[in-house]
Amino acid sequence: MPEHSPAPTPHRAVYGYSFYLLVITLFIFYVLWALLPTKQFGLSYLPDKYFAVLLPMLVLVGLAFFAFFIYPAINMSLTPDIDAMSSVVDVPLILKGKTKKSVYSWREVQAILDVGNVHTHVGKPNDIDNCKFCANGHSFPDPTEQIATLRFMDLTEVNKSLFK
């Protein structure tokens, strides 16, 4: 079986060269149609010269419309809502091996995790066994401790806190 390679194989070279010749020929015909007086040569069945300018402009307008409106709209329709579960929790990872395929609220996720005894953050950190998300290194913040104000964190500080 041949190896997959981006190198030009003989059939790619032949198809590429024939496509190149086709495009050059079509471009020459387009330029001749746009510039030469076709009625003097008896070619009255060709479209009006107006279309020689209109068709490329329509293609460019359509491309711009797609690039600035359609493509972003497709991307926004594929992005989950800001309050959707999939933007907070990796639902397929949590439901791996479970019969349920979709979750619509945080309560459902907690119920699934509590039933499976996989990961629960109620009680003491020592009560959590068989955690598949971390190495049983649970620590809960002190409830009296305030949340720090919003500030810029240096990358070294982030790495120190994440990768001790």
C-alpha positions, -999 to +999 in steps of 0.1 A: +000+000+000+015+034-009+024+058+018+003+090+021+025+119+011+019+155-002+046+150-027+035+153-064+027+119-077+024+113-115-014+114-115-015+146-094+010+162-118-011+153-148-044+165-132-028+197-119-013+205-153-045+199-171-064+220-146-039+248-150-043+247-188-081+247-185-080+278-162-056+297-184-078+289-215-110+300-198-093+332-186-082+340-222-117+334-235-131+356-207-107+384-216-114+381-253-151+381-246-148+412-224-125+432-247-132+423-283-163+435-302-181+402-306-209+414-329-184+423-356-173+386-356-209+374-359-210+362-323-244+376-314-253+347-290-228+357-263-240+375-232-238+413-230-205+429-220-223+441-189-220+406-174-182+406-179-180+431-151-211+420-132-202+383-127-169+389-110-184+416-088-213+393-078-188+366-069-168+391-047-199+405-031-211+369-023-178+360-009-177+391+013-213+384+024-203+349+033-171+359+051-187+387+072-222+374+079-228+337+071-196+322+085-197+341+118-234+332+121-226+295+116-199+297+143-222+315+167-249+289+162-224+261+170-212+279+201-230+269+233-249+296+253-230+313+281-253+296+307-252+262+290-238+232+309-213+225+281-196+258+287-190+250+324-185+212+325-173+187+300-205+167+299-192+138+277-164+132+302-187+131+331-212+109+313-185+085+300-198+050+305-232+062+317-265+055+300-277+091+300-264+111+270-273+147+279-275+169+310-295+201+312-288+214+347-260+214+373-283+194+397-284+166+372-246+165+370-244+165+408-269+137+410-251+116+384-218+122+402-232+115+436-249+082+425-218+070+408-197+080+439-172+095+414-167+130+426-187+149+452-177+181+469-200+179+499-185+170+533-149+168+542-121+163+516-112+130+532-147+116+525-140+117+487-127+084+474-120+072+438-118+106+423-113+103+386-106+141+381-077+146+405-053+126+426-074+129+458-057+161+466-089+179+476-088+210+497-117+233+504-114+270+510-121+284+544-157+298+543-147+329+562-119+337+538-128+363+512-124+359+475-094+379+462-102+409+441-097+408+404-061+414+394-035+404+368-017+372+376+018+366+364+023+334+344+049+322+369+023+326+397-003+306+377+022+278+370+033+277+406-003+273+418-013+248+391+019+227+389+032+224+425 
